[in-house]
Amino acid sequence: MIRRHIVFHGRVQGVGFRYRSAMMANELGLTGWVRNQCDGTVEMEVQGKSLLISRLIHELKNDRYIEITDMECEALPVKEHEVRFRTSY
């Protein structure tokens, strides 16, 4: 089990990024949150098995409307009692 803080750059706002992220993360059993930032990036904290987080990112990169040009990723401590993935505003 790992937790990552990720900032996504590119065409990531106004293209369903948060909705798609939350839908897929919940299907994969991941927890955390995703939200838009004022600078046009999208920020995410995601927790779960490394392989499943990689799958989430792969699917987002291959979405026809989303265009990720860069990602900043940082390891975080696991939050033991988190139970779902949500969209923050």
N, C-alpha and C positions, 0 to 999 in steps of 0.2 A: 504494500500500500504506500503510495506517494501522494504528495500534494504539490502543485505547481501554480505559480502566478505567471500569467502570460499576457503580454500586450501585443495585440495584432494591429498591423499597419496595412494600408491599402484601401481598396474599395470594400469597407467592412461595415459602414453605416448605411441604413436605408435599403438594404438588400436582404433582410431577413436573417441576419447573422445571429442575433440573440435568440430568436425563436428557434432557428435550426439547431443552434448549440444546445439549448435547453431540452428540446425534444430528443435529440440524439443522446445527450448525456444521461437523461433519465432512462432511455431504452437500454443503455449500456450499464446502468447501475452505478454511474459516477455521481459524485456530489460536488457542491460548490455553487458558484454564481457567475454571472456575466453581466456587464453593463457598458453602455456607451460613455465615452469621455468627451469633454468639450473640444479637444484638439483633433477630433475625427478618428481616433483610435477606438478599439474595443478592448476592455480589460476583463480578464477571466481568472478566477481561482478554481481549479479543478482537482478533484481527489479521487483516487481509485487505483486499479492495477495499471502499471506502466503501459502495457500492451493496449489496454482499452483507451487510455488517454491518447496514445499514438493513433489509434483508429479514429477517434473523434477528430483529431487535427487533420488527418488524411482526408476524411470525408468533407470537412470544411474547405480544405484547399482545392478539392475537386468539384465543389458546387459550381453550377454554371453562372450564378450571379455574384458570388463572392470572389474577390481577388486579393489574396494575402500577398503582400510584397515583402514583408519583414515581420519577425516575431522576436520579442524580448522575453526570455524565460528565466525564472528564478525558482529554486527549490524552497519550499516552506515546510514547517512542521505540520504533521497530520492533525486534523481536528477529529478527535475520537467520536463525538456524539452527533456529527452532521449526518442528516438522513436523506437529503434530496438536493437536486440541482435547481436553482431558481434564477430568474431574470430580475436584475435590480434596475431601478430607474434613477 
